[in-house]
Amino acid sequence: MDLAGLWASLAASIPAFIGGILLIIVAWIVAVLVKKAVAKGLRAVGLASRFVKWHIAETEDQAETTFDTIAQILYYIVWVLFLPGIFDMFGLTSIATPIRDMTANALAFIPSIVGAIIIMVVAVVVARLVKQLVYSLVKTVNIDKYVAKFTGNKTQDGQAADTIANVLSYVAYIVVFIPIAVVALETLGISSIATPIIGVLNSVAAAIPNILVAVILLGVGFAIAKVIGDLVQNLLEGTGLNNLFNREASASTKNINVSEIIGQVVAVVIGLFFTVEALNVLNLAILNTIGAAIIAYLPNVLIALIILGLGIFGGRFVGDLVNKATQSKWVGEIIKGVFVVFSVFMALDQLNFANNIVNMAFLFIIGGLSVAFALSFGLGGRDFANKQLEKLDKKIEEESGQTDHKD
């Protein structure tokens, strides 16, 4: 064993070992200094209160905790920067090389990150300014007051809520923020991450005009629906429809505002038309198909309701007339029931609700009523029929006798 060679090798490695130890000490000192400098510096400039003002932190203590976290991250970054040199001093180049390459790539990417952060900060600031501007403008115009007056929606203190102002301000925020955010992602240059996100943001940005048009259509449509619904209700109330209904209605259905119900139905139908048109603007295929099917089926529903209403009111009217003419309550109730049954089956047929079953049920009911009537008349009127037949037989015999006497 060559002790001289071993000592020579150890002596040659001592400077590198000492250099590595010194470099570790320097790295630790620099990391600690950076950590303390950043933490104290952020506190010294009063950034904690600004974090609370910018809604980045809820309290100043939470903001200072964030400062400590940032300082700790920088502490570890300093260590990472020193690691390649430390490993080189100990001759561990196989470990130092990948760390050095990773560090070099990260340092080369820092300008892009800083640029993206700056752009995002600008996006947030500009979007907030626009949001506040739109909110103040809408608040000044006082659109919420007119909407609340129109719809009757107010808070407990009688003041209109800021719903429209908040919605429009957030829409303006999104409209401004998305294009700038796309630029920030493009600045990073990470195509595998940025490309799908940019595609989604571009799709959202492209859909914003259609969404705005759909919202406008819904707003205008609901306003028109309410106006026309109220107009129809007032016109029907002026004609005395409520009094007529309550006069003809039973005790359980009195005090029903028929005019209001019809007005609400008209408003719902008009609102439904505008809703379907808004869905068409959004180009949502499934909802478009559903909306078209509802619109196509709507006339059948309206006609069925009209038939049902006419059957019920007509049955009451005719039943009351028959009741007064015959002084028989049961006959009047039967007439009402017949009208209701006929109107129900006609309404179901109009709705295309199992046409075969409805028709068969109707025929069975009519057939059953006919058989019941025939049986009741045959069994109950047997004595009456015998008397009439005896009278007819006597009359025939008398006429025959008179003829024989003349001869």
C-alpha positions as CSV (number, residue, x, y, z in Angstrom):
1,M,0.0,0.0,0.0
2,D,1.4,3.4,-1.1
3,L,1.0,5.6,2.0
4,A,2.9,8.4,0.4
5,G,0.5,8.4,-2.6
6,L,-2.5,8.3,-0.2
7,W,-1.2,11.2,1.8
8,A,-0.5,13.1,-1.4
9,S,-4.0,12.5,-2.6
10,L,-5.5,13.6,0.7
11,A,-3.2,16.7,0.8
12,A,-4.3,17.6,-2.7
13,S,-8.0,17.3,-1.8
14,I,-7.8,19.3,1.3
15,P,-7.9,22.7,-0.5
16,A,-11.0,21.6,-2.4
17,F,-12.6,20.3,0.8
18,I,-11.9,23.5,2.6
19,G,-13.1,25.5,-0.4
20,G,-16.4,23.5,-0.4
21,I,-16.9,24.1,3.4
22,L,-16.2,27.8,2.9
23,L,-18.6,28.0,0.0
24,I,-21.3,26.3,2.1
25,I,-20.7,28.9,4.8
26,V,-20.9,31.7,2.3
27,A,-24.1,30.3,0.8
28,W,-25.7,30.0,4.3
29,I,-24.6,33.6,5.1
30,V,-26.0,35.0,1.8
31,A,-29.2,33.0,2.1
32,V,-29.8,34.2,5.7
33,L,-29.0,37.8,4.7
34,V,-31.3,37.7,1.7
35,K,-34.1,36.1,3.8
36,K,-33.8,38.8,6.6
37,A,-33.4,41.6,4.1
38,V,-36.5,40.7,2.1
39,A,-38.7,40.1,5.2
40,K,-37.6,43.4,6.9
41,G,-37.6,45.3,3.7
42,L,-41.2,44.4,2.8
43,R,-42.3,45.3,6.3
44,A,-40.3,48.6,6.2
45,V,-41.9,49.9,3.1
46,G,-45.4,49.4,4.6
47,L,-46.4,46.8,2.0
48,A,-48.5,44.9,4.6
49,S,-51.2,47.6,4.6
50,R,-51.1,47.7,0.8
51,F,-51.7,44.0,0.7
52,V,-54.8,44.4,2.8
53,K,-55.9,47.3,0.7
54,W,-55.4,45.3,-2.5
55,H,-57.3,42.3,-0.9
56,I,-54.2,40.1,-1.3
57,A,-54.4,39.5,2.5
58,E,-57.2,39.9,5.0
59,T,-55.1,41.3,7.8
60,E,-51.6,42.8,8.2
61,D,-50.5,39.8,10.2
62,Q,-51.5,37.5,7.3
63,A,-49.6,39.8,5.0
64,E,-46.5,39.6,7.2
65,T,-46.8,35.8,7.1
66,T,-46.8,36.0,3.3
67,F,-43.6,38.1,3.5
68,D,-41.9,35.4,5.6
69,T,-43.0,32.8,3.1
70,I,-41.5,34.8,0.2
71,A,-38.3,35.3,2.2
72,Q,-38.1,31.6,2.9
73,I,-38.5,30.8,-0.8
74,L,-35.7,33.2,-1.7
75,Y,-33.6,31.5,1.0
76,Y,-33.9,28.2,-0.7
77,I,-33.3,29.7,-4.1
78,V,-29.9,31.1,-2.9
79,W,-29.0,27.6,-1.8
80,V,-29.9,26.2,-5.2
81,L,-27.8,28.7,-6.9
82,F,-24.8,27.8,-4.8
83,L,-25.2,24.0,-5.0
84,P,-23.5,23.5,-8.4
85,G,-20.3,25.3,-7.2
86,I,-20.4,23.3,-3.9
87,F,-20.7,20.0,-5.6
88,D,-17.9,21.0,-8.1
89,M,-15.6,21.8,-5.1
90,F,-16.2,18.3,-3.8
91,G,-15.6,16.8,-7.2
92,L,-19.2,15.6,-7.7
93,T,-19.6,16.9,-11.2
94,S,-22.2,14.3,-12.2
95,I,-24.6,15.9,-9.6
96,A,-23.5,19.5,-10.2
97,T,-24.1,19.4,-14.0
98,P,-27.8,18.7,-14.1
99,I,-28.4,21.2,-11.2
100,R,-26.4,23.8,-13.1
101,D,-28.4,23.2,-16.3
102,M,-31.6,23.4,-14.4
103,T,-30.6,26.6,-12.8
104,A,-29.4,28.1,-16.1
105,N,-32.8,27.3,-17.7
106,A,-34.7,28.7,-14.7
107,L,-32.6,31.9,-14.8
108,A,-33.2,32.2,-18.6
109,F,-36.9,31.8,-18.0
110,I,-37.1,34.5,-15.3
111,P,-37.5,37.4,-17.7
112,S,-40.5,35.7,-19.2
113,I,-42.0,35.1,-15.8
114,V,-41.4,38.7,-14.7
115,G,-42.9,40.0,-17.9
116,A,-46.0,37.7,-17.5
117,I,-46.4,38.8,-13.9
118,I,-46.1,42.5,-14.9
119,I,-48.7,42.0,-17.6
120,M,-51.1,40.2,-15.2
121,V,-50.7,42.9,-12.6
122,V,-51.5,45.5,-15.3
123,A,-54.5,43.4,-16.4
124,V,-55.8,43.3,-12.9
125,V,-55.3,47.0,-12.3
126,V,-56.8,48.0,-15.6
127,A,-59.7,45.6,-15.2
128,R,-60.5,46.9,-11.7
129,L,-60.4,50.5,-12.9
130,V,-62.8,49.7,-15.8
131,K,-65.0,47.7,-13.4
132,Q,-65.2,50.6,-10.9
133,L,-65.8,53.1,-13.8
134,V,-68.7,51.0,-15.2
135,Y,-70.1,50.5,-11.7
136,S,-70.0,54.2,-11.0
137,L,-71.5,55.0,-14.4
138,V,-74.4,52.6,-14.0
139,K,-74.9,53.7,-10.5
140,T,-75.1,57.3,-11.6
141,V,-77.6,56.5,-14.4
142,N,-79.5,54.6,-11.6
143,I,-80.6,51.7,-13.9
144,D,-81.2,49.5,-10.8
145,K,-83.8,52.0,-9.6
146,Y,-85.8,51.7,-12.8
147,V,-85.5,47.9,-12.9
148,A,-86.6,47.6,-9.3
149,K,-89.5,50.0,-9.9
150,F,-90.5,47.9,-13.0
151,T,-90.2,44.5,-11.3
152,G,-91.1,45.6,-7.8
153,N,-87.9,44.1,-6.3
154,K,-86.6,46.2,-3.5
155,T,-84.7,45.7,-0.2
156,Q,-86.3,45.9,3.2
157,D,-85.4,49.6,3.5
158,G,-87.1,50.3,0.2
159,Q,-83.9,50.9,-1.7
160,A,-83.1,49.3,-5.0
161,A,-80.4,46.7,-5.0
162,D,-77.2,47.2,-7.1
163,T,-77.7,44.0,-9.0
164,I,-77.5,45.4,-12.5
165,A,-74.5,47.6,-11.6
166,N,-72.6,44.7,-10.1
167,V,-73.4,42.4,-13.1
168,L,-72.3,44.9,-15.7
169,S,-69.2,45.9,-13.8
170,Y,-68.1,42.2,-13.5
171,V,-68.8,41.7,-17.2
172,A,-66.6,44.7,-18.0
173,Y,-63.9,43.3,-15.7
174,I,-63.9,40.0,-17.6
175,V,-64.0,41.6,-21.0
176,V,-60.9,43.7,-20.2
177,F,-59.0,41.0,-18.2
178,I,-59.2,38.1,-20.7
179,P,-57.3,39.6,-23.7
180,I,-54.5,40.9,-21.4
181,A,-54.3,37.5,-19.7
182,V,-53.9,35.9,-23.1
183,V,-50.9,38.1,-23.8
184,A,-49.4,37.2,-20.4
185,L,-49.7,33.5,-21.2
186,E,-48.1,34.0,-24.6
187,T,-45.2,35.8,-23.0
188,L,-44.3,32.7,-21.0
189,G,-43.7,30.8,-24.2
190,I,-44.8,27.5,-22.7
191,S,-46.9,26.1,-25.6
192,S,-47.9,22.9,-23.9
193,I,-49.6,24.9,-21.1
194,A,-50.3,28.2,-22.7
195,T,-51.9,26.9,-25.9
196,P,-55.0,25.1,-24.4
197,I,-55.5,27.9,-21.9
198,I,-55.3,30.5,-24.6
199,G,-57.7,28.4,-26.7
200,V,-60.2,28.4,-23.8
201,L,-59.8,32.1,-23.2
202,N,-60.2,32.9,-26.9
203,S,-63.3,30.8,-27.0
204,V,-64.7,32.7,-23.9
205,A,-63.7,36.0,-25.5
206,A,-65.4,35.0,-28.8
207,A,-68.6,34.0,-26.9
208,I,-68.8,37.2,-24.9
209,P,-70.7,39.2,-27.7
210,N,-73.2,36.4,-28.1
211,I,-73.6,36.2,-24.3
212,L,-74.2,40.0,-24.2
213,V,-76.8,39.8,-27.0
214,A,-78.5,36.9,-25.2
215,V,-78.6,38.8,-22.0
216,I,-80.0,41.9,-23.8
217,L,-82.6,39.7,-25.5
218,L,-83.6,38.2,-22.1
219,G,-83.9,41.6,-20.5
220,V,-85.9,43.1,-23.3
221,G,-88.0,40.0,-23.6
222,F,-88.9,39.8,-19.9
223,A,-89.7,43.5,-19.9
224,I,-92.0,43.2,-22.9
225,A,-93.6,40.1,-21.4
226,K,-94.3,41.9,-18.1
227,V,-95.8,44.9,-19.9
228,I,-98.0,42.8,-22.2
229,G,-99.0,40.5,-19.3
230,D,-100.0,43.5,-17.2
231,L,-101.9,45.0,-20.2
232,V,-103.8,41.8,-20.8
233,Q,-104.6,41.5,-17.1
234,N,-105.9,45.1,-16.9
235,L,-108.0,44.7,-20.1
236,L,-109.6,41.5,-18.9
237,E,-110.3,43.0,-15.5
238,G,-112.0,45.9,-17.3
239,T,-114.3,43.5,-19.1
240,G,-115.5,42.1,-15.8
241,L,-114.2,38.6,-16.4
242,N,-113.3,38.1,-12.7
243,N,-116.9,38.9,-11.7
244,L,-118.3,36.6,-14.3
245,F,-116.1,33.7,-13.2
246,N,-116.8,34.3,-9.5
247,R,-120.5,34.4,-10.2
248,E,-120.4,31.1,-12.0
249,A,-117.8,29.5,-9.8
250,S,-118.4,27.2,-6.9
251,A,-117.6,28.2,-3.3
252,S,-114.2,26.5,-3.4
253,T,-113.0,28.4,-6.6
254,K,-114.4,31.8,-5.7
255,N,-112.0,34.8,-5.4
256,I,-109.7,33.5,-8.1
257,N,-108.2,36.3,-10.2
258,V,-108.7,34.8,-13.6
259,S,-107.4,37.9,-15.3
260,E,-104.1,37.7,-13.4
261,I,-103.7,34.0,-14.3
262,I,-104.3,34.7,-18.0
263,G,-101.9,37.7,-17.9
264,Q,-99.2,35.6,-16.3
265,V,-99.7,32.9,-18.9
266,V,-99.3,35.4,-21.7
267,A,-96.2,36.8,-20.0
268,V,-94.7,33.3,-19.6
269,V,-95.4,32.5,-23.3
270,I,-93.7,35.7,-24.5
271,G,-90.8,35.2,-22.1
272,L,-90.4,31.7,-23.4
273,F,-90.1,32.9,-27.0
274,F,-87.4,35.3,-26.1
275,T,-85.6,32.7,-24.0
276,V,-85.5,30.3,-27.0
277,E,-84.2,33.1,-29.2
278,A,-81.5,33.8,-26.6
279,L,-80.5,30.2,-26.7
280,N,-80.3,30.3,-30.5
281,V,-77.9,33.2,-30.2
282,L,-75.7,31.2,-27.9
283,N,-75.5,28.4,-30.5
284,L,-76.2,25.7,-27.9
285,A,-77.4,22.8,-30.1
286,I,-79.1,20.7,-27.5
287,L,-80.9,23.6,-25.8
288,N,-81.9,24.9,-29.3
289,T,-83.5,21.6,-30.1
290,I,-85.4,21.5,-26.8
291,G,-86.5,25.1,-27.2
292,A,-87.7,24.5,-30.8
293,A,-89.7,21.4,-29.6
294,I,-91.3,23.5,-26.8
295,I,-92.3,26.3,-29.2
296,A,-93.7,23.7,-31.7
297,Y,-95.8,22.1,-28.9
298,L,-96.9,25.4,-27.4
299,P,-99.9,25.9,-29.7
300,N,-101.3,22.5,-28.8
301,V,-101.0,23.4,-25.1
302,L,-102.8,26.7,-25.6
303,I,-105.6,25.2,-27.7
304,A,-106.0,22.4,-25.1
305,L,-106.3,25.0,-22.3
306,I,-108.9,27.0,-24.3
307,I,-110.9,23.8,-25.0
308,L,-110.7,22.8,-21.3
309,G,-111.8,26.3,-20.2
310,L,-114.6,26.5,-22.7
311,G,-115.8,23.1,-21.6
312,I,-115.8,23.9,-17.9
313,F,-117.4,27.3,-18.3
314,G,-119.8,26.1,-21.0
315,G,-120.8,23.1,-18.8
316,R,-121.5,25.4,-15.9
317,F,-123.6,27.8,-18.0
318,V,-125.6,25.1,-19.8
319,G,-126.0,23.1,-16.6
320,D,-127.4,26.1,-14.7
321,L,-129.8,26.8,-17.5
322,V,-131.0,23.2,-17.5
323,N,-131.2,23.3,-13.7
324,K,-133.4,26.4,-13.8
325,A,-135.6,25.1,-16.6
326,T,-136.2,21.6,-15.2
327,Q,-135.9,22.4,-11.5
328,S,-133.7,19.3,-11.3
329,K,-130.2,19.7,-9.8
330,W,-129.1,16.3,-10.8
331,V,-129.8,16.9,-14.5
332,G,-127.8,20.1,-14.4
333,E,-124.9,18.3,-12.7
334,I,-125.0,15.6,-15.3
335,I,-124.8,18.2,-18.1
336,K,-121.8,19.8,-16.4
337,G,-120.1,16.5,-16.1
338,V,-120.7,15.6,-19.7
339,F,-119.2,18.9,-20.9
340,V,-116.2,18.4,-18.6
341,V,-115.6,14.9,-19.8
342,F,-115.9,15.9,-23.5
343,S,-113.5,18.9,-23.0
344,V,-111.0,16.7,-21.1
345,F,-110.9,14.1,-23.8
346,M,-110.7,16.8,-26.6
347,A,-107.8,18.5,-24.7
348,L,-105.9,15.2,-24.3
349,D,-106.4,14.5,-28.0
350,Q,-105.1,18.0,-28.8
351,L,-102.1,17.3,-26.7
352,N,-101.4,14.1,-28.6
353,F,-101.4,12.3,-25.3
354,A,-101.7,8.6,-26.2
355,N,-104.3,9.2,-28.9
356,N,-105.4,5.5,-29.2
357,I,-105.8,5.1,-25.5
358,V,-107.7,8.3,-25.2
359,N,-110.1,7.5,-28.1
360,M,-110.7,3.9,-26.8
361,A,-111.4,5.2,-23.3
362,F,-113.8,7.8,-24.7
363,L,-115.6,5.2,-26.7
364,F,-115.8,2.9,-23.7
365,I,-117.3,5.7,-21.6
366,I,-119.9,6.6,-24.2
367,G,-120.7,3.0,-24.8
368,G,-121.0,2.4,-21.0
369,L,-123.3,5.4,-20.6
370,S,-125.5,4.3,-23.5
371,V,-125.8,0.7,-22.1
372,A,-126.5,2.1,-18.7
373,F,-129.2,4.4,-20.0
374,A,-130.8,1.6,-22.1
375,L,-130.8,-0.7,-19.1
376,S,-132.2,1.8,-16.7
377,F,-134.9,2.8,-19.2
378,G,-135.7,-0.8,-20.1
379,L,-135.9,-2.0,-16.5
380,G,-137.3,1.1,-14.9
381,G,-139.8,1.9,-17.7
382,R,-141.2,-1.6,-18.2
383,D,-144.5,-0.8,-16.5
384,F,-144.8,2.4,-18.4
385,A,-144.2,0.6,-21.7
386,N,-146.9,-2.1,-20.8
387,K,-149.5,0.6,-20.1
388,Q,-148.7,2.4,-23.4
389,L,-148.9,-0.9,-25.3
390,E,-152.3,-1.7,-23.7
391,K,-153.7,1.7,-24.6
392,L,-152.5,1.2,-28.2
393,D,-154.1,-2.3,-28.3
394,K,-157.5,-1.0,-27.0
395,K,-157.4,1.9,-29.5
396,I,-156.8,-0.5,-32.4
397,E,-159.7,-2.8,-31.2
398,E,-162.1,0.2,-30.9
399,E,-161.2,1.3,-34.4
400,S,-161.8,-2.2,-35.7
401,G,-165.2,-2.5,-33.9
402,Q,-166.4,0.8,-35.4
403,T,-165.5,-0.4,-38.9
404,D,-167.4,-3.6,-38.5
405,H,-170.5,-1.8,-37.2
406,K,-170.6,0.5,-40.2
407,D,-170.5,-2.5,-42.5
